[in-house]
């Protein structure tokens, strides 16, 4: 074993003992390249401040330091260098104490043996090397673990003056923030003063205050990356006291994707709640409008009005029709209105609406329509999608008061798994795409978050209802599609609508509806709990020659049907009946003893489960509220004449 590179520091004030030690070592089979002597503890410290050594031989009795304290202080000063103690006392207790204090071995003076001592020295150095290597291996394993995760890990020390000092920052701080690691190692305050988003610095400061008080905590805030992007992070930190030092161990995780999903869920829940409210109001309003428009129709056809009164009633009727249109828009937004879907080509829809757009847009706005040669087919309501294009175009027009460019494009695309990660609502598959873009004022993030809410508008009072984009959102969602918005202030806006493409195009055959108003003589059982609507409906039916039996609920209806000795040709019933049988159950019960009786369901709710439970056939139909007498009589006659 050759250790010719060893440098030994001997801390010994007694020249005789040092000479004996030197002599013993030089007589051994090992050659020592350098032997350094320090006569006092202070000299040893001064030397160690300037030089490195492989091992220290320390006398316990020095002029300026004595006993176990010498071992402890030297170990704190140079923790990585092995120490062998030289003592004049052959005391096992002393030996145990020096080892506990950090020494690797000890020898009793006067019992020097160069060979044994040098072997002990080499053993101590080898042992220290293994400890150091284990520490290096441990640190390497730690680095491997840190590099395998995306979170940023940090360790900070709380100094006595309350300041924080970074002890460790993982390399992921660079990928997280975009700033080089040196920015943070040179200045601890760079993180709170520059990287934390200004609006969230108070939140982060509150966490720092709790940590300085020794309280572990977790918080979420935003970071402003070097490239200008804003991301959300979760900062989890705990405080631990080690060797009279307060240390903070923390993990910073990027939670931007989670926050985006939470925002989408929140927006979805908010829109759903608003939709339910709007739908509920619309359904209740339909009954009122049915009474208003129905009575107007009856009065107008009475023939006993002056011209002035006729005009007044027409005004009431016109207002009722406008209110009905608004109600339909609310139902469309809330996705509670039945769409008249069919297989359509988006190019045809855009072409049909183009003439109207050119009339509505001022000359200062340049309109371009680019149609895909083969956009593919989809199932939707063509009239509703004409309204979608019209609403988006008018919204773009308002965003370009000084003129600009409006572009409407159709396309087709296939969404794969990579696209799904960017658009969480989309499923993989083929889509037909409608894009409407403008070069207008653009929108801030705050406005974008509210843009599809009903009655939200940036226009002045009385300049709009704020329903346009809400209707767009409702139609798109009800058609199984998804709408995405991209906009920045002064950079224009683009709306992209993705609609599932049909792989097969089954043709839909529309039935012919006779719009003539023919009188009848059949018997009709009318069931409606609302007295005013029942009375209005009865008057309209009687006016056209029908015999009407009235009932408020299913119990009365069954009783009338059982007592009536003549056939009942048609049952006109409100879907939402009070206690007793449902409208569906009533229809089945009546058919048990009047099998040829047909059923016309009246409802203000096209999403009612009754329509899903029983397919609409030749002996069943639906009448949506509000309706006028013309619509009622046409529907009744059509159903009675069907085979």
Buried (B, 14 or more C-beta within 10 A) or exposed (E): EEBEEBBBBBBBBBEEBBEBBBEBBEEBEBEBEEBBBBBBBEBBBEBBEEEEBBBBBBBBBBEEBEBBEBBBEBBEEBEEBBBBBBBBEEEEEBBEBBBEBBBBBBBBBEEBBBEEBBBBBBBBBEEBEEEEEEEEEEEEEEEEEBEEEEBBBBBBBBEEEEEBEBEBBBEBBBEBBBBEBEBBEEEBEBBEEBBBBEEBBEBBEEBBEBBBEEEBBEBBBBBBBEEEEEBBBBBBBBBEEEEEEBBBBBBBBBBBEEBEEEEEEEBEEBBEEBBEEBBBBBBEBBBBBBBBBBBBBBBBEEEEBEEEEBEBBEEBBEBBBEBBEBBBBBBBBBBBBBBEBBBBBBBEBBEBBBEEBEEBBEEEBEBEBEBBEEBBBBBBBBEBBBBBBBBBBBBBBBBBEEBBBBBBBBBBBEBEEEBBEEEEEBEEBBBBBBBBBBBBBBBEEEEBBBBBBBEBBBEEEEEBBBBBBBBBBBBBBBBEBBBBBBBEEEEBBBBBBBBBBBEEEEEEEEEEEEEEEBEBEBBBBBBBBBEBBBBBBBBBBEBBEBBBBBBBBBBBBBEBBEEBEEEBBBBBBBBBBEEEBBBBEBBEBBBEEBEEBBBBBBBBBBBBEBBEEBEEEEBBBBBBBBBBBEBBBBBBBBBBEEE
